[in-house]
Amino acid sequence: MIVKGRVSFQYPFFGVAGLRFEVEVKFHKDFVEVKGNKVTVGLTSKPERGKANRELVRKLARYFGVPSSHVKIVSGLRSRSKIVEIIEKQR
């Protein structure tokens, strides 16, 4: 179940854990803002053929200091409101 905001999750079998965020996208701006449990990201790419989603993944990866392959859009591929998982390997 997804609770509004940030949720911690863990996949012990695979040895990974991470955070799940509710993300709001705004266009024609360039920023990443975290307020409480909500992340707002400004994108300059047009929402065509996945360009905006790729930019979102790159910005979140850079902001949280993880590789782009560790950022996954769980839901909202065609919406401004998205659920995104940031995965970190356990040590």
Order of alpha helices (4+ residues) and beta strands (2+ residues): beta-beta-beta-beta-alpha-beta-beta
